[in-house]
Amino acid sequence: MKIFNAKEIYDADKITLKRQSINADALMERAAIQIFNWLHNYLKDSKSPIYIFCGVGNNGGDGLVVARHLIQHGYKVAVYIINFSERRSKEFLTNLNRLEKLNVYITNMDEFSSFPQLEEKAIILDAIFGIGLERDVAPWILNVFREINKSNSFVISVDIPSGVYMNHKVPEVDEAIKCNHLLSFQVPKLIFFLPNTGVFLNSWELLDIGLDQEFLYNAPSTFQYVAKENALALYRPREKYSHKGTYGHSLIIGGSYGKIGAVILASKGCLHSGSGLATAFVPKCGYIPLQTAVPELMVLTDGNDLEIDNINFDFTPSVIGIGVGMGTSDNTVKAFSQFLKNNTIPLVIDADGLNILSRNPELLLLLPPQTVLTPHPKELERILGRWKNDFDKLEKVKQFSEKYDCVVVIKGAHTITIYKDNGYVNSTGNPGMATGGSGDVLTGIISGLIAQGYTALDAAVLGVFLHGRAGDMAVEQCGMSAMLATDITTHIGKAYLELLS
């Protein structure tokens, strides 16, 4: 599913008006009726008062239309207009006139107005600012936001929480409305998924307002929201006349004294994702644990008992996942550096492999094309340096990906995979996955997919989806607080089954 920016959404509106021979007022009516239908479906027989806060642009116009329909269906509605500008959109004025004909009392608010006293169990509909917000919000309007946020009302925002910007500025924690639920139009927005802006909405839902389907299908978009149907399109079914060699041989390199568990988790993720064969390369202290914990795995050892100081193997793997639990001692750094100088095999790099790269950035030039990097936020910061906000972070990652021709998996609540100018936002996963070893499992899954012949980008996107879905299925059994990374590995197969169901 495409994620549109503000310009792409405006273009979709314009094309829809032209191809469907309707005006902007008709499209506004269509959008607002969808909001009303949603509210009416959930509020039937409810006596809760509804307070609608409208701006003076088209987002406010949506709020006025919703108010009209609610009033006509017998709901108790109060309308407040936030006069942030002398300019009014044409559609806003049209719908204000329609509402006034119903003899509805409308309160105009400015910087000298007091915030209204809200009844208990009230519902607030936020229709103040939409996706076109670019200027700073006046202090008195920020006070309106704060009053709404500290009320005990259930807050529903229209299209975007007021005060949140689409693509450049991040509001402070009290400079935008925090909605309990967001009703957005047609396509998701990137701000739903970024840590800095996602905190302003607890949940979201898309309403189909009939935008032109041909435009939506053909319009280019740099970001995609990866849902089940998108992941399924990447899946490559197994052939009847195949064997273990058909699906590649993965090599997982990592581990050090006290951190062999990371390799066990990565190896399990690799095998459960479908790698035909898998070998682990570890220091000697990892030999017995790995042979015991993962009998399907082959194990090679470094000459060192405690850490890797010489990476040497006598076969040609299909992919190498490297870095999990590896440590960053001087000997390991030297071995990793020498390995990169000689290696031409596709790589997935995680954990200490990333930390070594951040301290020795010249090694980035040795990475094979489309190497997959899987950093958590701190590892990413060590590689990129600090960023101003999430929008700046994404731009820096895009530039980094372009410069080094690598795929970057930005791990988080909504993991985002970046390759050059394109981003893929994952739809699966939950807070229970914030547990040690979860990232090691992901490294193994992506490695196993590359071994089977998936491109690096497809392996990363599909791997992140399967990893998150396995976590979602595991949390149903374990709960968020008790879930372990091992639980994720045991549900990878179920995630595949659900994908194909």
PAPATOR-480354 format. One record per residue (C-alpha): x, y, z; residue in three letters. Coordinates in pm, 1 decimal. Layout:
        x        y        z code
        X        Y        Z  ALA
...
END
This chain:
        x        y        z code
      0.0      0.0      0.0  MET
    141.7    336.7    -99.5  LYS
    218.1    607.6    152.4  ILE
    155.5    948.7     -4.3  PHE
    306.3   1282.1     90.7  ASN
    100.5   1603.0     93.9  ALA
    166.3   1687.6   -271.7  LYS
     67.7   1339.2   -387.7  GLU
   -255.0   1359.6   -187.4  ILE
   -341.3   1698.8   -337.0  TYR
   -268.4   1559.1   -683.0  ASP
   -501.8   1266.2   -613.9  ALA
   -775.2   1511.3   -513.3  ASP
   -730.7   1719.4   -829.2  LYS
   -733.3   1417.7  -1060.5  ILE
  -1042.1   1281.7   -885.2  THR
  -1230.8   1611.4   -928.2  LEU
  -1141.3   1619.9  -1295.7  LYS
  -1209.4   1256.3  -1385.9  ARG
  -1527.4   1224.2  -1181.0  GLN
  -1659.0   1566.9  -1283.7  SER
  -1726.5   1681.6   -929.4  ILE
  -1625.3   1991.8   -736.8  ASN
  -1425.0   2021.3   -415.3  ALA
  -1740.4   2071.3   -210.1  ASP
  -1877.7   1735.7   -328.6  ALA
  -1552.4   1560.1   -240.3  LEU
  -1558.3   1723.2    103.5  MET
  -1916.6   1605.1    152.6  GLU
  -1813.5   1252.9     54.4  ARG
  -1520.8   1250.3    297.8  ALA
  -1723.3   1393.3    585.6  ALA
  -2007.5   1147.9    532.8  ILE
  -1757.4    866.1    575.2  GLN
  -1653.1   1016.9    908.6  ILE
  -2017.0   1057.5   1009.9  PHE
  -2093.2    697.0    912.1  ASN
  -1805.3    574.7   1126.1  TRP
  -1919.8    783.2   1423.1  LEU
  -2283.0    686.9   1376.2  HIS
  -2191.3    317.7   1364.2  ASN
  -2001.3    336.7   1691.8  TYR
  -2218.2    588.7   1874.8  LEU
  -2566.2    454.3   1811.3  LYS
  -2785.9    522.2   2114.7  ASP
  -2497.5    705.0   2281.8  SER
  -2583.2   1012.4   2488.2  LYS
  -2225.9   1140.4   2488.0  SER
  -2194.4   1507.4   2392.7  PRO
  -1976.5   1572.6   2087.9  ILE
  -1751.6   1878.7   2071.3  TYR
  -1623.0   1959.4   1724.0  ILE
  -1323.9   2193.7   1698.5  PHE
  -1284.7   2326.8   1343.3  CYS
  -1017.2   2529.7   1173.8  GLY
  -1103.0   2766.5    889.4  VAL
   -956.2   2559.8    604.5  GLY
  -1075.3   2242.2    439.0  ASN
  -1006.6   2027.5    745.1  ASN
  -1241.6   2256.5    935.9  GLY
  -1487.6   2227.8    648.6  GLY
  -1488.2   1850.1    698.9  ASP
  -1572.4   1908.4   1064.1  GLY
  -1864.3   2137.1    976.3  LEU
  -2013.9   1877.8    740.9  VAL
  -1981.7   1609.5   1007.6  VAL
  -2151.1   1843.5   1256.7  ALA
  -2442.6   1898.9   1019.7  ARG
  -2505.6   1527.8    971.5  HIS
  -2471.5   1450.4   1342.8  LEU
  -2718.8   1723.1   1434.6  ILE
  -2964.3   1604.0   1171.6  GLN
  -2948.1   1258.2   1331.5  HIS
  -3021.6   1385.4   1678.4  GLY
  -2678.1   1396.7   1838.9  TYR
  -2586.1   1660.1   2095.2  LYS
  -2321.5   1866.6   1917.0  VAL
  -2129.4   2184.3   2002.0  ALA
  -1916.6   2351.2   1732.4  VAL
  -1611.8   2569.0   1802.3  TYR
  -1429.2   2751.0   1526.0  ILE
  -1060.2   2822.2   1584.9  ILE
  -1001.4   3149.8   1400.6  ASN
   -633.6   3112.6   1322.8  PHE
   -655.2   3319.8   1001.0  SER
   -866.8   3587.8    834.8  GLU
   -873.1   3371.2    523.9  ARG
  -1142.1   3107.2    487.3  ARG
  -1149.9   2834.2    227.6  SER
  -1445.0   2845.8    -11.7  LYS
  -1566.6   2501.7     99.1  GLU
  -1542.5   2602.5    465.9  PHE
  -1764.1   2906.7    406.5  LEU
  -2014.9   2704.1    205.3  THR
  -2057.0   2450.6    484.0  ASN
  -2059.2   2713.5    756.8  LEU
  -2356.3   2871.7    581.5  ASN
  -2533.8   2535.3    562.9  ARG
  -2475.9   2471.1    931.0  LEU
  -2596.8   2814.5   1034.6  GLU
  -2928.2   2750.4    856.4  LYS
  -2992.9   2473.3   1109.6  LEU
  -2988.8   2736.4   1385.5  ASN
  -2688.1   2570.9   1545.3  VAL
  -2502.0   2777.8   1803.2  TYR
  -2144.9   2812.1   1680.9  ILE
  -1873.2   2952.8   1905.2  THR
  -1588.1   3146.5   1747.2  ASN
  -1263.1   3123.4   1942.1  MET
   -965.1   3357.4   1926.1  ASP
   -668.5   3431.3   2148.5  GLU
   -891.7   3601.3   2407.6  PHE
  -1143.4   3316.6   2434.4  SER
  -1168.7   3077.6   2726.0  SER
  -1168.2   2706.8   2666.2  PHE
  -1520.3   2564.5   2708.7  PRO
  -1623.6   2356.0   3007.8  GLN
  -1665.7   2003.3   2872.3  LEU
  -1921.3   1757.5   2999.3  GLU
  -1808.3   1419.1   3128.4  GLU
  -1767.8   1129.9   2884.1  LYS
  -1750.2   1375.8   2598.1  ALA
  -1620.0   1304.2   2250.7  ILE
  -1397.4   1560.0   2079.0  ILE
  -1362.6   1569.3   1701.8  LEU
  -1040.4   1745.9   1606.5  ASP
  -1073.7   1915.0   1265.7  ALA
   -849.0   2215.9   1322.6  ILE
   -546.1   2159.7   1096.7  PHE
   -497.1   1913.9    812.1  GLY
   -206.2   1797.2    600.5  ILE
   -138.5   2147.8    469.3  GLY
     -0.9   2281.9    798.3  LEU
    341.3   2435.5    738.9  GLU
    363.2   2749.1    954.7  ARG
    418.1   2765.2   1329.9  ASP
    104.9   2731.8   1539.5  VAL
     12.5   3040.1   1742.4  ALA
     63.9   3010.9   2121.4  PRO
   -306.4   3053.5   2198.8  TRP
   -393.0   2763.1   1968.7  ILE
   -126.2   2550.9   2139.7  LEU
   -314.1   2622.0   2462.2  ASN
   -630.1   2486.0   2296.4  VAL
   -434.7   2168.8   2210.3  PHE
   -319.5   2137.5   2571.6  ARG
   -669.5   2179.3   2706.6  GLU
   -796.8   1908.5   2471.7  ILE
   -510.7   1676.7   2567.3  ASN
   -567.1   1709.4   2939.9  LYS
   -942.7   1663.2   2912.4  SER
  -1089.0   1321.6   2987.4  ASN
  -1261.5   1318.6   2650.2  SER
  -1220.2   1056.4   2380.6  PHE
  -1040.9   1245.7   2102.1  VAL
  -1084.5   1160.2   1734.0  ILE
   -876.3   1348.4   1477.3  SER
   -970.4   1401.0   1113.9  VAL
   -700.2   1293.1    864.2  ASP
   -406.4   1400.5   1082.5  ILE
   -370.9   1513.1   1445.8  PRO
   -377.8   1892.7   1452.4  SER
    -32.1   2040.1   1504.0  GLY
    153.2   1750.7   1339.8  VAL
    343.0   1841.2   1023.1  TYR
    360.4   1608.9    724.3  MET
    726.5   1621.1    633.8  ASN
    958.0   1866.3    804.0  HIS
    893.5   1976.2   1161.9  LYS
    825.6   1769.7   1471.8  VAL
    610.0   1929.4   1742.8  PRO
    706.0   1913.7   2106.9  GLU
    507.8   1673.6   2322.0  VAL
    246.7   1939.5   2411.2  ASP
    235.5   2118.7   2074.8  GLU
     -8.8   1888.4   1894.0  ALA
   -327.7   1705.8   1973.1  ILE
   -289.0   1350.2   2100.2  LYS
   -583.5   1159.9   1959.9  CYS
   -720.8    829.9   2080.8  ASN
   -817.0    739.2   1725.8  HIS
   -739.8    886.8   1385.8  LEU
   -977.3    869.5   1089.9  LEU
   -765.3    932.4    782.7  SER
   -854.6    940.4    416.1  PHE
   -769.3    674.2    156.0  GLN
   -394.1    631.7    211.4  VAL
   -169.1    616.1    518.3  PRO
     70.0    899.8    596.7  LYS
    433.6    852.7    695.5  LEU
    379.5   1039.7   1022.0  ILE
    170.0    746.3   1149.4  PHE
    482.9    530.8   1174.0  PHE
    765.0    757.5   1296.1  LEU
    854.7    760.3   1666.9  PRO
    853.7   1141.9   1686.7  ASN
    505.1   1177.9   1538.1  THR
    340.3    841.2   1596.6  GLY
    307.5    931.0   1966.5  VAL
     24.8   1170.1   1873.3  PHE
   -211.0    888.2   1770.5  LEU
   -296.5    568.4   1953.7  ASN
   -462.0    399.8   1656.2  SER
   -561.9    486.3   1302.0  TRP
   -806.2    378.6   1036.7  GLU
   -844.2    457.1    666.8  LEU
  -1171.9    573.0    516.3  LEU
  -1228.6    520.9    144.0  ASP
  -1350.9    850.1     -2.2  ILE
  -1348.6    734.6   -362.8  GLY
  -1028.3    891.8   -489.7  LEU
   -943.3    795.9   -846.0  ASP
   -822.1    435.3   -839.5  GLN
   -616.9    458.7  -1156.2  GLU
   -421.0    749.8  -1014.7  PHE
   -368.4    572.2   -682.4  LEU
   -243.7    262.7   -862.2  TYR
     -8.7    437.4  -1104.5  ASN
    120.2    731.1   -901.5  ALA
    482.1    687.5   -791.7  PRO
    547.2    692.1   -418.5  SER
    878.3    667.1   -236.3  THR
    728.9    491.0     66.7  PHE
    519.3    174.4     86.3  GLN
    324.2     28.1    378.1  TYR
    395.2   -346.0    380.8  VAL
     78.9   -538.5    467.1  ALA
      8.8   -908.5    416.9  LYS
    -74.1   -880.0     45.6  GLU
    253.8   -696.2    -19.1  ASN
    456.5   -958.0    168.0  ALA
    276.1  -1240.4    -12.2  LEU
    370.7  -1086.9   -347.6  ALA
    737.1  -1131.5   -252.8  LEU
    706.8  -1493.6   -141.1  TYR
    871.7  -1756.4   -361.9  ARG
    704.6  -2099.2   -332.2  PRO
    916.6  -2411.2   -316.2  ARG
    929.5  -2639.5   -615.3  GLU
    843.3  -3008.1   -601.0  LYS
   1168.9  -3132.1   -751.8  TYR
   1410.4  -2947.5   -527.8  SER
   1653.6  -3039.6   -251.2  HIS
   1840.3  -2872.8     34.5  LYS
   2103.5  -2740.2   -201.7  GLY
   1833.0  -2558.7   -398.8  THR
   1770.9  -2328.1   -104.6  TYR
   2123.2  -2218.0    -34.0  GLY
   2381.8  -2246.2    238.2  HIS
   2390.0  -1972.7    502.7  SER
   2690.6  -1893.8    717.4  LEU
   2638.0  -1715.3   1049.6  ILE
   2957.8  -1563.1   1190.3  ILE
   2960.9  -1429.1   1543.6  GLY
   2964.7  -1510.8   1909.5  GLY
   3214.7  -1459.9   2188.5  SER
   3247.2  -1586.5   2544.3  TYR
   2910.3  -1526.1   2713.0  GLY
   2733.5  -1430.0   2389.1  LYS
   2696.2  -1756.9   2201.4  ILE
   2318.4  -1733.8   2248.6  GLY
   2307.3  -1462.5   1981.5  ALA
   2439.6  -1709.2   1723.2  VAL
   2194.2  -1976.0   1837.2  ILE
   1903.3  -1736.4   1784.4  LEU
   2031.0  -1616.2   1446.6  ALA
   2088.7  -1974.5   1333.9  SER
   1737.7  -2078.1   1435.4  LYS
   1593.4  -1778.2   1253.2  GLY
   1794.7  -1870.9    946.3  CYS
   1683.7  -2233.5    939.1  LEU
   1320.1  -2158.5   1020.2  HIS
   1309.1  -1903.3    737.9  SER
   1397.9  -2181.2    493.1  GLY
   1772.9  -2187.0    433.2  SER
   1858.0  -2528.4    291.0  GLY
   2178.1  -2555.0    490.8  LEU
   2328.6  -2344.5    767.2  ALA
   2671.6  -2331.2    926.9  THR
   2785.2  -2123.3   1223.4  ALA
   3140.6  -1994.8   1259.1  PHE
   3217.9  -1923.4   1625.7  VAL
   3502.8  -1929.9   1880.4  PRO
   3567.0  -2268.6   2038.6  LYS
   3354.6  -2189.9   2343.5  CYS
   3048.8  -2196.7   2120.6  GLY
   3094.2  -2543.2   1973.4  TYR
   2910.1  -2754.0   2232.6  ILE
   2626.2  -2503.4   2295.2  PRO
   2550.1  -2476.5   1923.0  LEU
   2571.5  -2848.2   1850.4  GLN
   2341.1  -2911.5   2145.0  THR
   2089.1  -2630.7   2089.4  ALA
   2059.1  -2654.8   1709.6  VAL
   2121.9  -3010.1   1586.0  PRO
   2032.7  -2910.5   1228.3  GLU
   2327.8  -2669.0   1226.0  LEU
   2686.3  -2736.5   1116.6  MET
   2953.7  -2565.3   1326.4  VAL
   3302.0  -2439.4   1247.7  LEU
   3527.0  -2289.7   1513.4  THR
   3793.3  -2025.8   1525.9  ASP
   4123.8  -2120.5   1685.3  GLY
   4054.1  -1885.5   1976.5  ASN
   3859.4  -2017.5   2275.3  ASP
   3689.6  -1688.0   2368.6  LEU
   3657.2  -1465.4   2061.3  GLU
   3691.3  -1462.0   1685.5  ILE
   4035.3  -1355.5   1568.7  ASP
   4062.1  -1534.9   1233.9  ASN
   3770.3  -1584.8    994.6  ILE
   3855.0  -1879.1    773.5  ASN
   3623.0  -2138.0    613.9  PHE
   3663.2  -2385.4    328.9  ASP
   3331.4  -2363.8    142.2  PHE
   3138.7  -2099.5    -52.0  THR
   2819.1  -1996.7    128.8  PRO
   2525.6  -1829.7    -45.4  SER
   2509.5  -1554.4    217.3  VAL
   2689.9  -1455.5    535.1  ILE
   2519.6  -1307.3    840.8  GLY
   2786.4  -1154.1   1058.9  ILE
   2822.7   -958.5   1381.2  GLY
   2577.6  -1107.7   1633.4  VAL
   2743.5  -1141.6   1974.9  GLY
   3082.8  -1106.8   1809.5  MET
   3236.5   -843.1   2035.4  GLY
   3466.4   -558.0   1935.0  THR
   3805.1   -656.9   2072.3  SER
   4112.7   -554.1   1876.4  ASP
   4165.3   -907.5   1749.0  ASN
   3805.2   -935.4   1632.3  THR
   3820.3   -596.9   1460.1  VAL
   4132.6   -707.7   1271.4  LYS
   3970.1  -1036.1   1169.7  ALA
   3652.1   -858.1   1056.1  PHE
   3852.7   -603.5    857.0  SER
   4055.6   -871.1    682.1  GLN
   3740.7  -1067.4    609.8  PHE
   3578.0   -765.2    439.4  LEU
   3887.1   -709.2    223.3  LYS
   3860.8  -1060.4     81.2  ASN
   3484.9  -1117.8     76.8  ASN
   3253.0  -1095.1   -225.2  THR
   2960.4  -1297.2    -83.3  ILE
   2631.2  -1118.7      3.9  PRO
   2627.4   -994.7    361.8  LEU
   2381.4   -923.5    639.9  VAL
   2555.7   -722.6    912.9  ILE
   2417.8   -669.5   1262.4  ASP
   2516.6   -580.4   1617.3  ALA
   2894.1   -573.4   1674.8  ASP
   2957.4   -584.6   1300.7  GLY
   2778.5   -249.3   1281.0  LEU
   2966.3   -114.6   1581.6  ASN
   3297.3   -202.0   1417.2  ILE
   3187.3    -25.9   1097.7  LEU
   3089.6    286.0   1292.9  SER
   3436.7    304.1   1449.6  ARG
   3612.5    223.8   1121.6  ASN
   3403.3    395.9    852.0  PRO
   3665.1    325.3    585.2  GLU
   3547.2    -37.7    596.6  LEU
   3210.4     68.8    453.5  LEU
   3381.0     99.7    116.0  LEU
   3456.6   -274.9    126.8  LEU
   3094.1   -387.6    154.6  LEU
   2957.2   -591.9   -137.9  PRO
   2671.8   -428.5   -331.9  PRO
   2334.3   -438.7   -151.7  GLN
   2472.2   -549.8    180.0  THR
   2191.2   -551.2    438.8  VAL
   2255.1   -355.9    759.6  LEU
   2011.7   -407.8   1049.6  THR
   2079.2   -139.3   1313.9  PRO
   1873.3    -55.7   1619.1  HIS
   1848.3    322.0   1690.1  PRO
   2174.9    354.5   1883.2  LYS
   2371.6    150.6   1627.6  GLU
   2226.0    366.3   1351.2  LEU
   2326.9    682.8   1536.4  GLU
   2681.4    556.2   1573.4  ARG
   2702.5    505.8   1197.7  ILE
   2520.6    820.0   1078.3  LEU
   2580.0   1064.9   1359.6  GLY
   2292.9   1248.9   1524.9  ARG
   1984.4   1366.7   1340.2  TRP
   1744.7   1654.5   1408.7  LYS
   1425.9   1448.2   1392.8  ASN
   1282.1   1142.3   1220.9  ASP
   1243.0   1320.6    888.0  PHE
   1610.9   1416.4    897.4  ASP
   1701.8   1061.2    999.2  LYS
   1526.4    914.0    696.0  LEU
   1701.3   1156.3    463.0  GLU
   2038.8   1069.6    612.4  LYS
   1968.9    696.6    575.3  VAL
   1865.2    744.9    211.4  LYS
   2188.7    930.2    138.9  GLN
   2391.2    664.4    320.6  PHE
   2218.2    385.3    128.1  SER
   2284.2    561.5   -201.4  GLU
   2650.2    625.1   -119.0  LYS
   2731.9    268.3    -13.0  TYR
   2468.5     80.9   -220.4  ASP
   2331.3    -92.3     88.6  CYS
   1991.4   -186.3    229.4  VAL
   1931.8    -37.9    574.4  VAL
   1674.2   -192.1    807.5  VAL
   1586.0     71.5   1068.8  ILE
   1454.5   -140.9   1353.8  LYS
   1174.6     -0.4   1566.1  GLY
    802.4    -15.4   1644.5  ALA
    743.1     19.3   1270.6  HIS
   1065.6   -110.0   1119.0  THR
   1147.8     80.7    799.5  ILE
   1364.3    -74.2    528.8  THR
   1545.6    180.8    311.9  ILE
   1715.0    121.8    -19.4  TYR
   1836.6    440.6   -180.6  LYS
   1532.3    669.5   -222.9  ASP
   1265.5    412.4   -136.5  ASN
   1128.9    308.5    201.7  GLY
    916.8     13.7    314.8  TYR
    724.7     53.2    641.5  VAL
    641.9   -271.2    818.0  ASN
    291.7   -339.8    949.6  SER
    367.6   -625.2   1190.9  THR
    527.4   -649.1   1534.0  GLY
    451.3   -541.9   1890.9  ASN
    623.2   -402.9   2204.2  PRO
    676.9   -754.8   2338.2  GLY
    951.1   -791.4   2077.2  MET
   1158.5   -531.7   2260.6  ALA
   1362.4   -808.6   2420.0  THR
   1720.7   -925.3   2395.0  GLY
   1791.4  -1148.3   2096.8  GLY
   1497.8  -1035.2   1883.0  SER
   1733.3   -860.1   1641.7  GLY
   1955.7  -1168.3   1619.6  ASP
   1654.6  -1369.0   1500.7  VAL
   1585.9  -1106.1   1232.1  LEU
   1945.5  -1126.5   1108.7  THR
   1902.7  -1501.0   1068.3  GLY
   1568.6  -1471.7    888.6  ILE
   1700.3  -1221.0    634.2  ILE
   2014.8  -1428.9    579.4  SER
   1805.1  -1741.8    523.7  GLY
   1589.6  -1567.2    265.4  LEU
   1889.6  -1437.2     71.9  ILE
   2031.7  -1791.4     73.4  ALA
   1714.0  -1906.8   -103.2  GLN
   1762.8  -1660.0   -385.7  GLY
   1565.4  -1356.2   -270.9  TYR
   1718.5  -1021.2   -356.8  THR
   1864.5   -833.9    -61.5  ALA
   1579.8   -581.4    -63.1  LEU
   1302.6   -841.0    -93.8  ASP
   1464.8  -1053.4    177.1  ALA
   1480.2   -756.0    411.4  ALA
   1119.3   -646.9    350.1  VAL
    973.4   -999.2    368.9  LEU
   1201.9  -1096.3    656.6  GLY
   1095.1   -798.0    865.0  VAL
    728.7   -880.0    796.8  PHE
    765.6  -1248.2    893.8  LEU
    970.6  -1158.1   1200.8  HIS
    703.2   -915.3   1318.9  GLY
    417.5  -1153.1   1243.6  ARG
    591.9  -1434.6   1430.8  ALA
    622.3  -1192.7   1721.6  GLY
    252.4  -1107.7   1698.3  ASP
    161.2  -1475.4   1709.9  MET
    404.3  -1543.1   1995.3  ALA
    262.7  -1260.3   2206.1  VAL
    -81.0  -1421.7   2191.7  GLU
     69.4  -1720.8   2371.2  GLN
    318.0  -1549.6   2602.3  CYS
    200.7  -1194.3   2663.7  GLY
    412.8   -888.5   2596.0  MET
    612.2   -886.7   2918.9  SER
    709.8  -1254.7   2915.5  ALA
    789.5  -1306.6   2547.8  MET
   1143.8  -1418.6   2459.7  LEU
   1332.2  -1410.6   2131.6  ALA
   1314.1  -1789.6   2130.3  THR
    935.1  -1758.8   2116.3  ASP
    972.8  -1561.8   1793.8  ILE
   1177.5  -1840.1   1633.2  THR
    918.8  -2103.4   1721.1  THR
    644.2  -1903.5   1550.0  HIS
    819.7  -1831.9   1218.7  ILE
    660.3  -2140.0   1062.3  GLY
    315.8  -2027.5   1176.9  LYS
    381.4  -1685.2   1028.4  ALA
    452.9  -1851.7    693.8  TYR
    135.4  -2057.4    718.9  LEU
    -74.7  -1750.2    788.2  GLU
     90.2  -1563.5    501.4  LEU
    -12.3  -1841.3    264.0  LEU
   -360.3  -1899.8    409.8  SER
END
